[in-house]
Amino acid sequence: MSEPCWEQRWHPFRQQWVIVAAHRQERPWLGERDSAPAPASRLPQHDPACTFCPRNARVLGAINPDYRGVFVFDNDKPCVGAAAPLGLAAPPPGYRSSPARGVARVVSFSERHDLHPARADAFAMDRVLACLQEQYRELSRRDDVAHVLMFENRGEAVGVSNPHPHGQIYATNFVFETIAREREACRERFDATGRSLWEDVVRTELQDGRRVLMENADAISFLPWFARYAYETYVGPKRAVHSVADLDDTERMALAQALHATIVRFDNLWQQPFPYVMALHQAPTDGERCDGFGFHVEFHPPMRKPGLRKFLAGPEIGGGNFLADTAPEQSAIELRAVPAAHYDPS
């Protein structure tokens, strides 16, 4: 991939062009670099200062129970809240505003401060997914919830302030923009062809094969042809469903295996905990048509090399088009080449 490559690839879910210039990965770099994170094994199993660990006090003083496994609690500093005022002050002329109401929760993946699912096993990941199913079923039934966003931020490179393995849930009275655009793209594909956009993408990636990291009977992990970040990866069930709650036990375990295999390869690539933003793309619950929507999980790792982040600059912020410094075909080769067993299983 060292030969110059200038190509635009259409991102069907975001309905925008991605500029691929893979030769830029090897350009000279004299700018900012990140230091390597401390290995996960150096973290204590229980940190007395951690607000997510069992038996510890949280930010507002509540005491966590002596829990084992997955534990869910309300976010003490939420970005949306049930008490958001309905009577907002009138905005300046020509502008609009709306209350950001909802429920924000934290999902601790384990009682152990040092045990990320990458260093556990697929069964641990399945327990997390089972919990997310329960949370989705509860929150999606609420009349005041239009969308349930579930995600994990991992690593200092994406701004995580607490290394305890955890994810978050935002159940909001609005639909996040990326999902709203994705729903529209899925509806357009369904109305035009009667098919699911997600299933079409999965079929294409399986036929091509170059970007597939792993597959089993019911799930798949791949770097999409239109990837924006260097190691951007999609993981999901092979059939189109609207949410994680629509998976049966067999499909959920298959997805857990694919997710675990993916994050193990991430860590193994550079022999360190791999930073990323992971988001569950689920259909909104606002009552509008979601025909053809396909639930899946997206990983957006910010690093393009060890210690070197992908910085958003002129093309992305100023121009609105994402500039990919790598080709997903090459990144898939790198990830497939690493061992399937975690480099630090202790």
N, C-alpha and C positions, 0 to 999 in steps of 0.2 A: 504493500500500500504506500510505498515511498514515492511512486510516480504521481505527478500532479493530477488531482481529480477535482473537477468543478461540476457539481450535479445538484439539481433540485429534486427532492423526493416529496411527494404529497403525503401528508399525515391525515389519514381518513377520519380519525377520531376527533382531532382538533381542527380539521378542515383548514389547514395552512401548509405552506411550503417550508421544508427544512433544507437549508443549504449544506451540502456535504462537501467538505474540503479536507479529506483525510490526511493529505500530506502535511498539513499544518501541525500535526501532533509532534513532529520532529523539529519544529522551528526553535531557534535559540531562545532561551528564557532566562532573563535576568531579574524578573519581578519577584513578587512575594511567594514564599513557599510555606507549607504547613509542616510542623514537626510531627514525627510519627507518634500515634497514640500509644499509651501504655498498654501492654498486653493484658487481656482480660483476666488472666490467671493472677495478676498482681492485685486485683481488687479483693477486698475481704468478702467472705460469705455474708456477713452482716455488718453494716456500717451504722454506728450509733447516730451519726449526723444525717443519715438519709431519711427523708420524709416519706419514702415509699416502703421502707423495710418494716417487717413485723415488729410490733410492740413500740414503735417509735412515734413521736408526736409529729403531726403534719403542720402545715404553715399556720393554720388558724387554731391549733391547739388540740384538735381531735387526735385520739390515740388509735393507731392501727391495731387490729386484733392480731393474735399470734397465728396468722394464716399460713396455709401450705398450698402451693400451686398457684392458680390464677386468682387474682383479687381485684375487684372493681370498686372504685369510690368516686364521689363527685369531686371534680377539679376545684381546688380551693381558690384559684385565681383564673376563672374562666374568661374566654373572649366573648362568649354570649351568655345570657342569663334569662331565667324565667321572669325576673323582675325588671327587665328592660322597659323603660317608660314608653307608654303608647302615645302620650301627648308630647311629642318633641316640639321644640321651638321651630318656628317656620324658617326654612333655609333662605338664603339670598335669592333674589329673583332669577328664575331660569335654572335653579338647582333643585335637586330632589333629595329626600332623606327618608329612612324607614328604620324602625327599631330592629335591632339584632337580637332576637329572642331565641332561646333554646336551652339545651342541656349539654354540659361538658363533663366528661368523665375520663378518668385515668384507668388503664388496664395494666396492672402489674403482671408480667408474664410468669413470675416465679417469686417465691419468698427469698431466694438467694440473690444477693446484690451482684454477684459475679457470674451468674449463669444465664447468658443470652441463649435463645433457642438454637443458634448456630452451633453452640458447644454442647447442646443436649441431644435430642433426637427427634424424629418425625412424630413420635407419640406426644411429646411436649408441645409441638406445634399444633397437633390435632386438638389438644385440650384448649389451646388459645382460640382456635377456630370455633370450637363448640361453645365457648363463652361468648364469642362475637355473634354467633347465631342467636343465642338467648337475648343478648342486648339489642340486636336488630329487631327481633320479633316484638320485644317490649316497646321500644322507642318508635318503631314505624307505625304502630297502631294509634299513636297519639294524634289528635286532630290538629295540634299546633306544630307538628313536625312535617316539613316538606322534603327533608333530605337527611340521611344519616351518613356522615363522613367518618370513616375509620382509618387511622393511619399510625405509622411509627416513624419517628425521627431518631436516627441512630448516629452517634458520633459528634464530636465537637465541631467538625467541619460543617455541619448543618445547624449548629447553634444549640445543641442539647446541653442543658445545664445540670442534669442528673443522669449519671451513667447506669442507674438501676434499669434493667430491661423492662421497658414498658411501651405501651401504645396509648392512643387517645381516641375519644369518640366525641364528635360534635353532631348533635341532633338539632337542626336549626329550622327556623320558620322561612328560610329561603334556600334556594338551590345554588350551590357553588358554581361559578362560571364554567369551569372546565367540564363538569358533569352536564350542565345545561347544554353546552355546545355538542357534547358527545351524544346526548339523547337525541338532539336534532339530526345529527349525522346518521344515527342508527335508524331513526324513523324514515329519513329520506331513502336509505338503502332498502328498508323493508317495503316501503310504498312502491319503489321502482322495480324490485326483484322478488319480493316475498321472502327474502332470506335475511339472516342475521349478519350484520357487519362483523361481529366478533367471530362467528363460525367461518365466514369467508376469509378473514385474516388467518385464522388457525389453519384452514385448509391450504392456503397459499404457502404459509411457512413450512408446513409438513411436506408439501410437494417440492419446495426448494431445498429444504434441509440444512442449508449452510449456517443458519443462525439458531437452530434448535439446540438447547442445552440438554434437555432431557424430556422424556415423555413416558407415561405409563398408560394403562387402559383408559383412564378417565381424565387425565390432566396433562398439561404441557407447560414448559418453560422455554422462552425464546427471546432473543434480541430482535425487535421488529425491524423490518427493512427501512422504516422511517424514523429510527431512533434518533433522539436529539443529543442525549448525553453519551459519553464514551461506553458505559456499561449498562445503559438503560435496558431493563429486562421486564417482560410481561409474563405473568404466571396465571393460569386459570383453568377452569374445567373445559373440556372439549365441547360440551354442549352449552348452548346459550341459556342462562338463567338470569333473573333480575338481581339477585342478591346472594350473599353467603348463606342466608337462611333457607334458600331453595335447594341446597345440596343435601342428598341423603348421606347416610353415614359412610358408605363406600366411597362416594365422590369426595366427601370432606377429607377422608384419610388420604385419598389419592392427591388431593390438592396440598395437604400437609407434607407429603413426601416430596412433591415438586418444589414447594417453598423451601423446605429444609435443604434439599440438594442445591438450590440456587444460592442461599446465603452461605453455605459451606464453601462453595466455589469462590464466592466473593472474598471470604476471609483467606482462603488458600492462595488467592492470586498474588497477594503481596505479603502473606504471612503476618497479618495484623487484622484487628477488628475493622471491618469495612464500613465506612459511613454511607448512609443513604437516607432518602425519604421514600417510604413505602406507603402507598395509598390503595385502599379498596375502592374500586370504581363500581358503584351500585346504583341502580335506577332510583330516581327520586320517588318520593311517596306523596306527592302533592295532588295526585288524581289525574294528571295529564297523561296522554298516551306515551307509553314507553315501548312500543312494538319494536322488536329486533334488538333490544338492548342486551348486551352480554356482560355479566359480571366478570371482573378479572382484577388481578393485583398488579400494580405498576411499581417498579423500583426505579428511582432516579438517583443514582450515585453521583455526587458532585466531583469526584476525583477523576482526572484523566491519566495521571501518573502518581506514583507514591509522593506525597507531599505537595502535589500540584493540583489545585482545583480548577474546574472550569469556571472562568469568570464571565459574567454577562456584561457586555460592553456595547459598542456602537450598533452592530447589526441587530442585537436582541432588544436592548433598551431603547435605542434611538430609532431603529428601523422597524422593529416588530417581527423580524424573521430570525429564527434560531439558526446559528451557525455551528454545525457539528464538526469538531476537529478530528474525528475518527470515523472509520467505517464500521458498522455493526458486524460485518462479516469477519473482520480482523479481530474484533473484541471477542466474538464468539469462539474463534480459534483459541485465543488465550485462555478463556474460561474453561473450555472443554479439555484443555491440556493439563489442568491441575488435578491433583488427586480428589477422589470423591469423599474420602474420610477427612475430617477436620484436622488441621495441622496441630492443634493443641486440645486434645480431647480430655485433658485432666480437669 
